[in-house]
Amino acid sequence: MADTAQAERNFSIDRTNPSVSITNPPAGSAQIGDFDITYTATDTNIDTCRLFTKDGSAAWVDRGSVDCGSSKTKTILGSSWCTSSGANSCGVRIRAQDLVGNTNQAEEFFSSNSAPIVDAGADQSINFGLPSVNATLTGTVTDDGVPAAYSVEWRLIEGDASKVTIDPDDSETTTATFTGSGSYRFELAADDGSTIGSDTIDVIVSNNPPDVSIAGPAVREVDFGFLPIVLEGSAADDGLPSSGLDIQWSGTGPGMITFSNPTGENTKILLSQAGVYNLTFRATDGEFTREAAVEMRYGAPARYGLLPCGVIIDDPTTPWDETEPCEFRHLFLLLQNVLNFALWKLVPLIIAVLVVATGAIFFFQLGGPEVMAKARTIWSAVGKGVLILLFSWLFLNFLLGILGFDISIFGRWYEF
């Protein structure tokens, strides 16, 4: 009988796959840029764990080994590993293998969210018109639909907001209404709930101010009597916001100014009295007003008549107004002017002639005693006449003061 022998060992075959799950982010969620995933990969004989990513329709890409275990975290470089956009466009996979070769894996797909692509349209240039002018702003928005439908908003970011209205402001195509010229910049922003995209558009609303001027120097000297004075204005415009300009002449000064054509470019003026006048030529196009100015120095007349009333120009050297209508009391001023002329201009001349004549008679012994007596008689008559004129002048000074005239301009007898 032959001898036999045997040996036995009991063992079990591991046919259990590793347990693998991805707990964060939730399936179908929207992710922007880089983000973290949380996963679990466990087994009694766990060996290796690896990470894979998928970009759109491309094949899975092995991103290398990762730690195995419970609630592990790994950063996903979404900004470079996932360039596709749209719902569930990218995926992550965790694959685990044990020592005997059993494998298992978990996958999650998520949505990569890109900011909306916004085009606000081409820049515009329009002409201003009264009372307002409109511009259509046509924007376009392209989005991946993640995480939700986008909303848009137009807003003014540069320019005078008081001159602009946007209606509606929540539509890709809208109308901007302008009540004044200028440069304006609008922004169209699209918000998908997670990211915002934007673009800008410039709108220039054109209107140049009027160009105004007055021919000749800015300061003019005009002698008395050279009326009317001709003024030549010039106003040019670009025809915006409407054709035609509103023109107006105006002025200030010591007297009244009369314009023959106050709403035309060229006009003639009459001035009621001497003095310095500031004249303004103004043009308005409905939005802008521009003006030019000239200083008119209108001289007083070289002399006035003996009757100081009823003239169109006042004498600034006298305390009364020569433009007043003539009244009875002005006759006393007339008499005073005659006395002034006789006493202060004519009498000195007569006295000078008599001095020369009588001096020659006495020096050269011309004529007999009769001539000498006649000369003395003439001097006596002149002296009496001067006294009469002087007392008349003093009396008129007193009388003019009673009538309301300022007699100080004649001088006071006690001041001599």
C-alpha positions in Angstrom: 0.0 0.0 0.0 1.4 3.3 -1.0 1.9 6.1 1.4 0.1 9.4 0.7 0.1 12.9 2.3 -1.7 16.2 1.8 -1.8 19.8 3.1 -4.7 22.2 3.1 -5.2 26.0 3.6 -8.4 27.8 3.6 -8.7 31.3 2.0 -11.3 33.6 0.6 -11.4 35.3 -2.7 -12.0 39.1 -2.5 -14.6 39.9 -5.1 -15.9 43.1 -3.5 -15.3 46.3 -5.3 -14.1 49.4 -3.5 -16.8 51.9 -2.3 -16.6 55.2 -4.2 -18.8 58.2 -4.1 -18.7 62.0 -4.9 -20.7 64.0 -2.4 -19.8 67.6 -3.5 -20.6 69.4 -5.7 -24.1 68.2 -6.4 -24.8 66.7 -9.7 -25.8 69.2 -12.4 -24.6 72.2 -10.4 -23.0 75.2 -12.0 -19.3 75.9 -11.3 -17.1 78.8 -12.1 -13.4 78.5 -12.5 -11.6 76.3 -10.0 -13.6 74.5 -7.3 -13.2 71.7 -4.8 -14.8 68.2 -4.8 -15.4 66.0 -1.9 -15.3 62.2 -2.4 -15.0 58.9 -0.5 -13.0 55.9 -1.8 -12.6 53.0 0.7 -11.9 49.3 0.7 -10.4 46.8 3.1 -7.6 46.2 0.5 -7.6 49.7 -1.1 -4.6 50.2 -3.3 -4.9 53.3 -5.5 -7.3 56.1 -6.3 -7.1 58.3 -9.4 -8.9 61.4 -10.7 -10.2 61.9 -14.2 -11.9 64.9 -15.8 -14.0 65.3 -18.9 -14.3 68.5 -21.0 -17.4 68.5 -23.2 -17.3 65.7 -25.8 -13.6 65.0 -25.4 -12.4 61.8 -23.8 -11.7 61.4 -20.1 -8.3 62.7 -19.0 -6.3 61.1 -16.2 -5.3 63.8 -13.8 -3.2 61.5 -11.6 -3.5 59.8 -8.3 -5.4 61.2 -5.4 -5.7 60.2 -1.7 -8.0 57.3 -0.9 -10.2 57.4 2.2 -13.4 59.0 3.5 -14.4 62.6 2.8 -11.3 63.5 0.9 -11.1 66.9 -0.9 -9.4 67.7 -4.2 -9.3 71.0 -6.1 -10.5 70.9 -9.7 -8.8 73.3 -12.0 -12.0 74.1 -13.8 -10.7 77.2 -15.5 -8.2 75.1 -17.5 -9.6 71.6 -17.3 -13.1 72.6 -18.4 -13.4 75.0 -21.2 -16.8 73.9 -22.5 -19.9 75.8 -21.4 -23.4 74.7 -21.0 -25.4 72.3 -18.8 -23.5 69.2 -17.6 -20.7 70.0 -20.0 -17.9 68.8 -17.8 -17.4 65.8 -15.5 -15.2 64.4 -12.7 -14.5 60.8 -12.0 -12.8 59.1 -9.0 -11.6 55.5 -9.8 -10.4 53.2 -6.9 -8.7 49.8 -7.2 -7.9 47.3 -4.4 -4.9 45.0 -4.1 -6.6 42.2 -6.1 -7.6 44.4 -9.0 -11.2 45.1 -8.1 -12.1 48.5 -9.3 -15.0 50.9 -8.9 -15.6 54.5 -9.9 -18.0 57.4 -9.3 -18.8 60.2 -11.7 -20.5 63.6 -11.5 -21.3 66.0 -14.3 -21.6 69.7 -13.6 -22.2 72.8 -15.6 -19.4 75.2 -16.3 -20.7 78.8 -16.2 -19.2 81.4 -18.4 -20.1 85.1 -18.0 -22.6 86.4 -20.6 -21.0 87.8 -23.8 -22.4 91.3 -24.3 -22.2 93.6 -27.3 -23.7 97.1 -26.8 -23.5 97.9 -30.4 -21.5 100.5 -32.5 -20.8 104.0 -31.3 -23.3 106.6 -32.6 -23.2 110.3 -33.5 -26.5 112.1 -33.9 -27.7 115.7 -34.3 -29.6 117.4 -31.5 -33.1 118.7 -32.2 -35.7 120.5 -30.1 -37.2 119.5 -27.8 -35.4 116.2 -27.8 -33.8 113.6 -30.0 -33.8 109.8 -29.7 -31.2 107.1 -30.3 -31.9 103.4 -30.6 -29.5 101.3 -28.6 -29.3 97.7 -29.9 -27.4 95.3 -27.8 -26.9 91.6 -28.1 -26.2 89.0 -25.4 -25.0 85.5 -25.7 -25.0 83.1 -22.7 -24.7 79.4 -21.9 -28.0 79.4 -20.0 -26.2 78.5 -16.7 -27.2 78.7 -14.0 -30.4 80.5 -15.2 -31.7 82.9 -17.8 -29.9 86.2 -17.8 -31.4 89.7 -17.2 -30.1 92.9 -18.8 -29.9 96.5 -17.7 -28.9 99.7 -19.6 -27.5 102.6 -17.6 -25.7 105.9 -18.2 -22.2 105.9 -16.9 -20.8 109.2 -18.4 -22.6 112.4 -19.3 -25.3 114.6 -17.9 -27.9 112.3 -16.5 -30.5 115.2 -16.3 -30.6 115.3 -20.1 -31.1 111.5 -20.7 -33.9 109.0 -20.2 -33.7 105.3 -21.1 -36.9 103.4 -21.7 -37.0 100.5 -21.2 -33.8 99.9 -19.4 -34.2 96.1 -19.0 -34.3 95.2 -22.7 -31.4 94.4 -25.1 -32.9 97.0 -27.5 -33.9 100.3 -26.0 -34.4 104.0 -26.7 -32.3 106.8 -25.2 -34.0 110.2 -25.3 -31.7 113.3 -25.1 -32.9 116.8 -24.2 -29.4 118.3 -24.6 -26.2 117.9 -26.6 -23.0 116.3 -25.3 -21.0 113.1 -25.0 -22.7 110.2 -23.4 -21.5 106.7 -22.5 -24.0 103.8 -21.8 -23.3 100.4 -20.4 -25.3 97.2 -21.2 -24.9 94.6 -18.4 -26.1 91.0 -18.5 -26.5 89.0 -15.2 -27.0 85.3 -15.3 -27.4 85.0 -11.5 -23.8 84.1 -11.0 -21.7 86.2 -13.3 -22.1 89.5 -15.1 -20.9 90.5 -18.5 -21.0 94.1 -19.9 -20.1 96.4 -22.8 -20.3 100.1 -23.4 -21.4 102.4 -26.3 -20.7 106.1 -26.8 -23.3 108.4 -28.2 -22.4 111.9 -29.3 -25.3 114.3 -29.6 -24.0 117.2 -31.7 -24.8 120.9 -31.4 -22.2 123.7 -31.5 -22.9 127.0 -29.7 -23.5 130.1 -31.9 -20.5 132.1 -33.0 -21.2 135.8 -32.3 -19.2 138.9 -32.8 -19.6 142.7 -33.2 -17.6 144.4 -36.0 -15.1 147.0 -34.9 -13.1 147.6 -31.7 -14.5 146.5 -28.3 -14.3 150.1 -27.0 -15.4 153.0 -29.1 -15.2 156.7 -28.7 -18.1 158.6 -30.4 -18.3 162.3 -30.5 -21.5 164.1 -29.7 -23.9 164.6 -32.6 -22.8 161.5 -34.6 -26.1 159.8 -34.3 -27.4 157.3 -35.1 -24.5 154.9 -34.4 -24.4 151.8 -36.6 -23.6 148.5 -35.0 -22.9 145.4 -37.1 -23.3 142.1 -35.4 -22.6 138.6 -36.8 -24.1 135.3 -35.7 -23.2 131.9 -37.2 -24.5 128.5 -36.2 -24.5 124.9 -37.3 -28.3 124.9 -37.7 -28.8 122.7 -34.7 -31.0 122.0 -32.9 -33.2 123.9 -35.3 -32.7 126.3 -38.1 -32.5 130.0 -37.2 -31.2 131.9 -34.2 -33.0 134.2 -31.7 -31.0 137.5 -31.8 -31.3 140.3 -29.3 -29.5 143.6 -28.8 -29.6 145.1 -25.3 -27.6 147.6 -23.3 -27.1 149.6 -20.1 -25.9 153.1 -19.5 -26.7 156.5 -18.0 -29.4 157.3 -20.5 -32.0 155.7 -22.7 -30.9 153.5 -25.6 -33.1 153.1 -28.7 -32.4 150.3 -31.1 -33.8 150.5 -34.6 -33.6 146.7 -35.1 -33.2 145.0 -31.7 -33.7 141.5 -33.1 -31.5 141.7 -36.2 -27.8 141.4 -36.7 -27.3 145.0 -37.8 -28.9 147.9 -36.0 -28.7 151.6 -35.4 -28.8 153.2 -31.9 -29.8 156.5 -30.4 -28.5 157.6 -27.0 -30.4 160.1 -24.9 -27.3 161.5 -23.1 -23.6 161.4 -23.0 -21.8 158.7 -21.0 -20.5 155.2 -21.1 -22.8 152.5 -22.5 -22.3 148.7 -22.5 -24.1 147.1 -25.5 -24.6 143.4 -25.8 -25.4 141.3 -28.9 -26.8 137.9 -27.9 -27.7 134.9 -30.0 -29.6 131.7 -28.9 -30.0 128.5 -30.8 -32.5 127.0 -28.4 -29.9 125.3 -26.2 -26.8 127.5 -26.1 -26.6 131.3 -25.8 -23.5 133.2 -26.7 -23.0 137.0 -26.6 -20.5 139.7 -27.7 -20.2 143.1 -26.1 -19.0 146.6 -27.0 -18.4 149.6 -24.8 -19.7 152.9 -26.3 -18.3 156.1 -24.9 -20.6 158.8 -26.1 -19.1 162.2 -25.6 -21.0 165.3 -24.4 -21.6 168.1 -27.0 -18.8 170.6 -27.3 -21.3 173.3 -26.3 -25.0 173.7 -25.5 -27.4 176.5 -26.6 -28.2 179.5 -24.4 -31.6 178.0 -23.5 -30.7 174.9 -21.4 -33.8 172.8 -22.1 -35.5 170.8 -24.8 -32.4 169.0 -26.1 -31.9 165.2 -26.5 -28.5 165.1 -24.7 -28.0 166.1 -21.1 -24.9 168.1 -20.2 -23.1 166.1 -17.5 -21.2 169.2 -16.4 -24.4 171.0 -15.2 -26.6 170.0 -12.2 -29.8 170.3 -14.2 -31.2 168.2 -17.0 -31.1 169.8 -20.4 -33.5 167.1 -21.7 -36.4 168.6 -19.7 -39.2 170.3 -21.6 -38.8 174.1 -21.7 -40.7 175.9 -19.0 -41.0 179.6 -17.9 -38.4 179.1 -15.2 -35.8 178.2 -17.9 -36.0 181.8 -19.1 -34.1 182.9 -16.0 -31.4 180.3 -16.9 -31.3 181.8 -20.4 -30.9 185.3 -18.9 -28.2 183.9 -16.6 -26.3 182.5 -19.5 -26.5 185.9 -21.3 -25.2 187.6 -18.2 -22.4 185.0 -17.8 -21.4 185.6 -21.4 -21.5 189.4 -21.0 -19.9 189.6 -17.6 -17.2 187.0 -17.9 -16.4 187.0 -21.6 -17.6 190.2 -23.3 -16.8 192.7 -20.5 -13.1 191.6 -20.0 -12.6 192.0 -23.8 -14.1 195.5 -23.8 -12.0 196.5 -20.7 -8.9 195.2 -22.4 -9.6 197.3 -25.6 -10.3 200.4 -23.5 -7.1 200.0 -21.5 -5.1 199.8 -24.7 -7.0 202.7 -26.3 -6.9 205.1 -23.4 -3.3 204.2 -22.6 -2.3 205.2 -26.2 -4.3 208.4 -25.9 -2.6 209.5 -22.7 0.8 208.3 -23.7 0.9 209.9 -27.1 -1.2 213.0 -26.1 -3.6 212.3 -28.9 -6.4 214.9 -29.3 -7.2 217.8 -27.0 -9.0 218.0 -23.6 -12.2 217.0 -25.2 -10.8 213.5 -26.1 -9.5 213.0 -22.6 -12.9 213.9 -21.2 -14.7 211.5 -23.5 -12.3 208.7 -22.5 -13.1 209.4 -18.8 -16.8 209.3 -19.7 -16.5 206.0 -21.4 -14.7 204.5 -18.4 -17.4 205.7 -16.1 -20.1 204.2 -18.3 -18.3 200.9 -18.5 -17.9 200.8 -14.7 -21.6 201.5 -14.2 -22.5 198.8 -16.7 -20.2 196.3 -15.0 -21.8 197.0 -11.7 -25.3 196.6 -13.1 -24.3 193.3 -14.7 -22.7 192.1 -11.5 -25.7 192.9 -9.3 -28.0 191.4 -11.9 -25.9 188.3 -11.9 -26.0 188.0 -8.1 -29.8 188.6 -8.1 -30.3 185.8 -10.6 -28.2 183.5 -8.6 -30.5 184.1 -5.7 -33.6 183.7 -7.8 -32.4 180.5 -9.5 -31.8 179.0 -6.1 -35.4 179.7 -5.1 -36.6 178.1 -8.4 -34.8 174.9 -7.5 -31.6 175.2 -9.5 -28.3 174.5 -7.9 -26.6 177.9 -8.1 -23.3 176.6 -6.8 -22.2 176.0 -10.3 -22.1 179.8 -10.9 -19.9 180.3 -7.9 -20.7 182.3 -4.8 -20.0 186.0 -4.7 -18.6 185.8 -1.2 -16.0 183.2 -2.4 -14.3 185.7 -4.7 
